[in-house]
Amino acid sequence: MLTQVYGVSSDTLVRLASGLSEHSVKKQCGLAGSCFGGCAALDLCLSRVRTGVAAMRQDCNYQLDTTKLGRKIVSNQCCLCVLQDSGEDSHRIAQSPVVHVRGLCEAVVEADLVEALEKFGPICYVMMMPFKRQALVEFEMVESADKCVACGSSEAVYIAGQQAFFNYSTSKRITRPTNSDNPNSGNKVLLLSIQNPLYPITTDVLYTVCNPIGSVMRIVIFKRNGIQAMVEYPFCLSCAQKAKAALNGADIYAGCCTLKIEYARPTRLNVIRNDNESWDYTKPYLVRRERGKGRQAILGEHPSSYGDNGYGSHCPLLPLPGNSRYKLSSHDIPEVVAYPLPQSSSYNNHGSSSVAMVSGLHPTKMNCTRIFNLFCLYGNIEKVKFMKSVPGTALVEMGDEYAVDRAITHLNSIKVFGKRLNVCVSKQHAVIPSQVFELEDGSSSYKDFAMTRNNRFTSQGQASKNIIQPPSCVLHYYNVPPCISEDQLLRLCSEHDVPGFTKFKMFDAKPSSKTISGLLEFDSKTHAVEVLTVLNHYQIRIPNGSNPYTLKLCFSTSSHL
C-alpha cells in the first residue's frame, strides 16, 4: 500500500532515510498526537522509505488523501517513493532528462554542478534552489540523466567537495522565464533575483559583482517580486552564459544577498538615467535624477553623513570568511564576492583611482599619442607618462575611475604590435610630470591631453554619442572629406606601415554633407586595433583646404560587412 504524509518536508524524509530516529522526525514534523491519522501514516511511511525525494519546483507540499483506497502520495511539486507490503516497488518515478540534486553545500554555484555532472552528458539548463541546498539539472538526453542517477546510487558523487544525491524529477523540462522551445536557448540579458537581501543592492554593487565576468552594458534594478535586477552583456551570448554559471547560487555578501540567476525575456534594456537603480555603461553621462526637483525641502539637502541610498555612506562589500574555497591566497586583494575574480581584473587593486597602468607596450611603436588614440574610446584622457624605471610601461590618467574600469575591461590582454597589453588600476591617483625623457621614436615620454579637442567625453551631449564597444575587426570611420576614396585610405595604411582593410563600405551622405563615414573590415581584431592606434586623429589635408580634417576611428558594433 502507498502512503501519503501531510506536512512532511523532503529534507525531513531525506534526513530520516539517513538514520534519524522516528521520534526526532515526528517531533520536528509536529505530527505526534495530530489528527488525520498523521502519526500512524508517518509510522507506515517511515518503515517503507527507500530512496529520497524528487522535486519539480522549489516548494515541497505533501498532502494526505484518506478518502481513496490504496492511499498514494499526492503532491504538486514532489513525489515520494515508498514500498509495498510485498517489498517490491509499486511506484517508480519515470525516467526524465531532468535530475533533482540534493545535499549540496552552501557555497555551491551553477558552475560547480556543471563541472561535476557534465561527464555524464551535455547539460541544457540548471535551476538553483540555494536555501534548500538543492538544484534541478536538465540534460540534453535521457541517457545522460540515467548515467547520473545510476552513478549516484552506486558510488559517491561529490559536488564542490560534498557528496550529493540524485533522483529523477517528475518534470520533463525545466521551465525557463523566456519560455523558449529551444532547450539550449539563452539571452545576453540575465534576470537576477536577490534572496535574503540584508544589505542595499545598487547598480554599483551589481556592477562590481558582474563586470569581472564580462563587460556589463546596462543594469536595471526593480522591486516587483522582492529585489530583482536585469543585467545586459554585449552581443555575444558567451559572457551571459559565463556569468550565469559563475554567479548562480553565490552570495554577494557572506551569508546573505544570494543570487538566483535565469535568462530574462527582454533582449535589450532601456535606461533613461544613470543612478542607483539603473545605469547604461555605454552612455556614462546620462542625466542623473535631480533630487528634490519640483518640491521645496523643509531642511534643504540631506546631511552629508547620509548617502544617496539612505543607508549611510557607501556600504563596502563585506569580506568573506577566511576558509572560503574561493579565497585567492596568492594575491593580497580584498575578497568581494563568493566567486573567483579574474587575476587580470581591475579589482586586484580595487582602488578608486583614475590612473591606469599599462605594461607590455612595444618599445619603438608605442608613444603617448598612440596610447591616447586607443584609450580615448573609453573616457577622457588627461595625461600620459612612460615610466623610465620600468621600460614598456606607462601611466594613463583618465577622467574618472569608471573610465579606467572600462579601459581595463576592453583593452586588457589585447595584442598590439605583437605584444600583449596588461592594463590595471594604478596605486597612484595622479600622473606627475617628473623624469621626462625621450622615447625611441624621438617623442616625449610625457604629454598632457587635458585641453585637446579629441577627447570624446567632454560634454554630456558628446559623451551620449559614444557607444562603448570592445575591440573588433570592423572599424567605423567618420569626419572624412568627401573627396577621399577607398584607394586613398588603403594608401594611408600602407604609408604608416599598418595592415590594410579587406572590405570597405561608405555610408550614404546628404548632398550638403561636408564629411563622409563608413566601415572598414580587417582580417583580424589585432589588425584593426593597430590601425586605430596609429591612424586615429590623423590630419587629412586636401588641396585648397583651410583646415585639415581629423580622421576619427572607433570600433564598430558590426562583426563583419
URKA-V196835 format. One record per backbone hydrogen bond with DSSP energy under -0.5 kcal/mol. NH is the residue of the N-H (numbers start at 1). CO is the residue of the C=O. E is the energy in kcal/mol with one decimal. If there is no record, write none. Layout:
nh=NH co=CO e=E
nh=NH co=CO e=E
This chain:
nh=7 co=62 e=-1.7
nh=9 co=7 e=-0.6
nh=13 co=9 e=-1.8
nh=14 co=10 e=-2.4
nh=15 co=11 e=-2.5
nh=16 co=12 e=-2.3
nh=17 co=13 e=-2.6
nh=18 co=14 e=-1.1
nh=19 co=16 e=-2.1
nh=20 co=15 e=-1.5
nh=25 co=21 e=-1.8
nh=26 co=22 e=-2.8
nh=27 co=23 e=-2.4
nh=28 co=24 e=-2.2
nh=29 co=25 e=-2.6
nh=30 co=26 e=-1.3
nh=31 co=26 e=-1.7
nh=32 co=26 e=-0.7
nh=34 co=31 e=-2.7
nh=38 co=35 e=-1.7
nh=41 co=37 e=-2.8
nh=42 co=38 e=-2.5
nh=43 co=39 e=-2.5
nh=44 co=40 e=-2.3
nh=45 co=41 e=-2.3
nh=46 co=42 e=-3.1
nh=47 co=43 e=-1.4
nh=48 co=44 e=-0.5
nh=48 co=45 e=-1.3
nh=49 co=45 e=-0.8
nh=50 co=81 e=-1.0
nh=51 co=81 e=-0.6
nh=54 co=79 e=-1.2
nh=56 co=77 e=-2.0
nh=61 co=59 e=-0.6
nh=63 co=74 e=-1.5
nh=65 co=63 e=-0.6
nh=66 co=64 e=-0.6
nh=74 co=63 e=-0.7
nh=75 co=73 e=-0.5
nh=79 co=54 e=-1.1
nh=81 co=51 e=-0.5
nh=81 co=52 e=-0.8
nh=82 co=80 e=-0.6
nh=83 co=48 e=-0.8
nh=84 co=88 e=-1.8
nh=87 co=84 e=-1.6
nh=90 co=82 e=-0.6
nh=99 co=97 e=-0.5
nh=99 co=137 e=-3.1
nh=100 co=167 e=-3.2
nh=101 co=99 e=-0.6
nh=101 co=135 e=-3.2
nh=102 co=165 e=-2.3
nh=104 co=133 e=-2.3
nh=108 co=105 e=-1.2
nh=110 co=248 e=-2.0
nh=111 co=245 e=-2.6
nh=112 co=109 e=-0.9
nh=113 co=109 e=-1.3
nh=114 co=110 e=-2.4
nh=115 co=111 e=-2.5
nh=116 co=112 e=-1.9
nh=117 co=113 e=-2.3
nh=118 co=114 e=-2.1
nh=120 co=117 e=-2.0
nh=121 co=118 e=-0.7
nh=124 co=138 e=-2.9
nh=125 co=138 e=-1.3
nh=127 co=136 e=-2.7
nh=128 co=126 e=-0.5
nh=129 co=134 e=-2.4
nh=132 co=129 e=-1.0
nh=133 co=129 e=-0.7
nh=133 co=130 e=-0.9
nh=134 co=129 e=-1.9
nh=135 co=101 e=-2.2
nh=136 co=127 e=-2.5
nh=137 co=99 e=-2.6
nh=138 co=125 e=-3.0
nh=139 co=97 e=-2.9
nh=139 co=137 e=-0.6
nh=140 co=122 e=-2.4
nh=145 co=141 e=-1.2
nh=146 co=142 e=-2.5
nh=147 co=143 e=-2.2
nh=148 co=144 e=-2.0
nh=149 co=145 e=-2.7
nh=150 co=146 e=-2.7
nh=151 co=147 e=-2.6
nh=152 co=148 e=-2.3
nh=153 co=149 e=-1.5
nh=154 co=150 e=-1.2
nh=155 co=151 e=-2.3
nh=157 co=164 e=-0.6
nh=159 co=162 e=-3.0
nh=162 co=159 e=-1.2
nh=164 co=157 e=-2.9
nh=165 co=102 e=-2.2
nh=167 co=100 e=-1.4
nh=169 co=98 e=-2.5
nh=179 co=176 e=-1.1
nh=183 co=181 e=-0.7
nh=185 co=182 e=-1.7
nh=190 co=188 e=-0.5
nh=190 co=231 e=-2.8
nh=191 co=262 e=-3.6
nh=192 co=190 e=-0.6
nh=192 co=229 e=-3.6
nh=193 co=191 e=-0.5
nh=193 co=260 e=-2.7
nh=194 co=192 e=-0.6
nh=194 co=227 e=-2.6
nh=195 co=193 e=-0.8
nh=195 co=258 e=-3.1
nh=198 co=196 e=-1.5
nh=202 co=200 e=-0.6
nh=203 co=276 e=-1.4
nh=206 co=202 e=-2.3
nh=207 co=203 e=-2.5
nh=208 co=204 e=-2.2
nh=209 co=205 e=-1.8
nh=210 co=206 e=-3.0
nh=211 co=207 e=-2.4
nh=213 co=210 e=-1.1
nh=214 co=210 e=-1.1
nh=217 co=232 e=-3.0
nh=218 co=232 e=-1.2
nh=219 co=279 e=-2.3
nh=220 co=230 e=-2.3
nh=221 co=277 e=-3.4
nh=222 co=228 e=-2.9
nh=224 co=222 e=-0.5
nh=226 co=224 e=-0.6
nh=227 co=194 e=-0.6
nh=228 co=222 e=-2.8
nh=228 co=226 e=-0.6
nh=229 co=192 e=-2.4
nh=230 co=220 e=-2.8
nh=231 co=190 e=-2.1
nh=232 co=218 e=-3.0
nh=233 co=188 e=-2.7
nh=234 co=215 e=-0.7
nh=239 co=236 e=-0.5
nh=240 co=236 e=-0.5
nh=241 co=237 e=-2.1
nh=242 co=238 e=-2.6
nh=243 co=239 e=-2.5
nh=244 co=240 e=-2.5
nh=245 co=241 e=-2.2
nh=246 co=242 e=-2.5
nh=247 co=243 e=-2.2
nh=248 co=244 e=-1.9
nh=249 co=259 e=-2.7
nh=250 co=247 e=-2.4
nh=252 co=257 e=-2.3
nh=253 co=256 e=-1.1
nh=256 co=253 e=-2.1
nh=257 co=196 e=-2.7
nh=258 co=195 e=-2.4
nh=259 co=250 e=-3.0
nh=260 co=193 e=-2.1
nh=262 co=191 e=-2.2
nh=264 co=189 e=-2.4
nh=271 co=269 e=-0.6
nh=275 co=273 e=-0.7
nh=275 co=278 e=-3.4
nh=279 co=219 e=-2.3
nh=281 co=217 e=-2.7
nh=281 co=279 e=-0.6
nh=282 co=217 e=-0.7
nh=283 co=280 e=-1.1
nh=286 co=283 e=-1.4
nh=291 co=289 e=-0.7
nh=293 co=290 e=-1.5
nh=295 co=292 e=-1.4
nh=297 co=295 e=-0.6
nh=306 co=303 e=-1.8
nh=310 co=307 e=-1.2
nh=316 co=314 e=-0.6
nh=324 co=321 e=-1.7
nh=327 co=324 e=-1.5
nh=329 co=327 e=-1.2
nh=331 co=328 e=-1.2
nh=333 co=331 e=-1.8
nh=336 co=334 e=-0.7
nh=338 co=251 e=-1.6
nh=339 co=337 e=-1.7
nh=345 co=342 e=-1.5
nh=348 co=345 e=-1.6
nh=349 co=346 e=-1.1
nh=350 co=346 e=-1.8
nh=353 co=351 e=-1.6
nh=356 co=396 e=-2.9
nh=357 co=424 e=-3.0
nh=358 co=356 e=-0.5
nh=358 co=394 e=-3.1
nh=359 co=357 e=-0.5
nh=359 co=422 e=-2.3
nh=360 co=392 e=-0.6
nh=361 co=392 e=-2.3
nh=366 co=362 e=-1.3
nh=368 co=444 e=-0.5
nh=371 co=367 e=-2.0
nh=372 co=368 e=-2.2
nh=373 co=369 e=-2.5
nh=374 co=370 e=-1.4
nh=375 co=371 e=-2.8
nh=376 co=372 e=-2.3
nh=377 co=374 e=-0.9
nh=378 co=375 e=-1.9
nh=379 co=376 e=-0.5
nh=382 co=380 e=-0.5
nh=382 co=397 e=-3.2
nh=383 co=397 e=-1.2
nh=384 co=447 e=-2.3
nh=385 co=395 e=-2.4
nh=386 co=445 e=-2.9
nh=387 co=393 e=-2.7
nh=388 co=386 e=-0.6
nh=393 co=390 e=-1.2
nh=394 co=358 e=-2.9
nh=395 co=385 e=-3.3
nh=396 co=356 e=-3.1
nh=397 co=383 e=-2.7
nh=397 co=395 e=-0.5
nh=398 co=354 e=-3.2
nh=398 co=396 e=-0.6
nh=399 co=380 e=-1.7
nh=404 co=400 e=-1.4
nh=405 co=401 e=-2.2
nh=406 co=402 e=-2.3
nh=407 co=403 e=-2.3
nh=408 co=404 e=-2.5
nh=409 co=405 e=-2.5
nh=410 co=406 e=-2.1
nh=411 co=407 e=-2.7
nh=412 co=408 e=-1.5
nh=413 co=421 e=-2.2
nh=414 co=411 e=-1.7
nh=416 co=419 e=-2.9
nh=419 co=416 e=-1.3
nh=421 co=414 e=-3.0
nh=422 co=359 e=-2.2
nh=424 co=357 e=-2.0
nh=426 co=355 e=-2.8
nh=432 co=430 e=-0.6
nh=434 co=432 e=-2.7
nh=439 co=443 e=-3.1
nh=440 co=363 e=-0.5
nh=442 co=439 e=-2.0
nh=445 co=437 e=-2.1
nh=447 co=384 e=-2.2
nh=449 co=382 e=-2.8
nh=449 co=447 e=-0.6
nh=450 co=382 e=-0.9
nh=452 co=449 e=-1.2
nh=455 co=452 e=-0.8
nh=463 co=459 e=-2.7
nh=464 co=460 e=-2.0
nh=465 co=461 e=-0.6
nh=465 co=462 e=-0.9
nh=466 co=463 e=-1.4
nh=468 co=466 e=-0.6
nh=471 co=410 e=-0.5
nh=475 co=520 e=-3.0
nh=476 co=554 e=-3.2
nh=477 co=475 e=-0.6
nh=477 co=518 e=-2.2
nh=478 co=552 e=-1.9
nh=480 co=516 e=-1.7
nh=482 co=514 e=-0.5
nh=484 co=481 e=-1.9
nh=489 co=485 e=-1.7
nh=490 co=486 e=-2.2
nh=491 co=487 e=-2.4
nh=492 co=488 e=-1.9
nh=493 co=489 e=-1.8
nh=494 co=490 e=-2.2
nh=495 co=491 e=-2.6
nh=496 co=492 e=-1.2
nh=497 co=494 e=-1.4
nh=498 co=493 e=-2.3
nh=502 co=521 e=-3.0
nh=503 co=521 e=-1.5
nh=505 co=519 e=-2.3
nh=507 co=517 e=-2.6
nh=513 co=510 e=-1.8
nh=516 co=480 e=-2.7
nh=518 co=477 e=-2.3
nh=519 co=505 e=-2.6
nh=520 co=475 e=-2.5
nh=521 co=503 e=-2.3
nh=522 co=473 e=-2.7
nh=528 co=524 e=-1.7
nh=529 co=525 e=-2.4
nh=530 co=526 e=-2.2
nh=531 co=527 e=-2.3
nh=532 co=528 e=-2.5
nh=533 co=529 e=-2.4
nh=534 co=530 e=-1.7
nh=535 co=531 e=-3.1
nh=536 co=532 e=-1.7
nh=537 co=551 e=-2.9
nh=538 co=535 e=-2.0
nh=540 co=538 e=-0.7
nh=540 co=549 e=-3.6
nh=541 co=539 e=-0.7
nh=545 co=542 e=-2.0
nh=549 co=540 e=-3.0
nh=551 co=538 e=-3.0
nh=551 co=549 e=-0.8
nh=552 co=478 e=-2.0
nh=554 co=476 e=-1.4
nh=556 co=474 e=-2.5
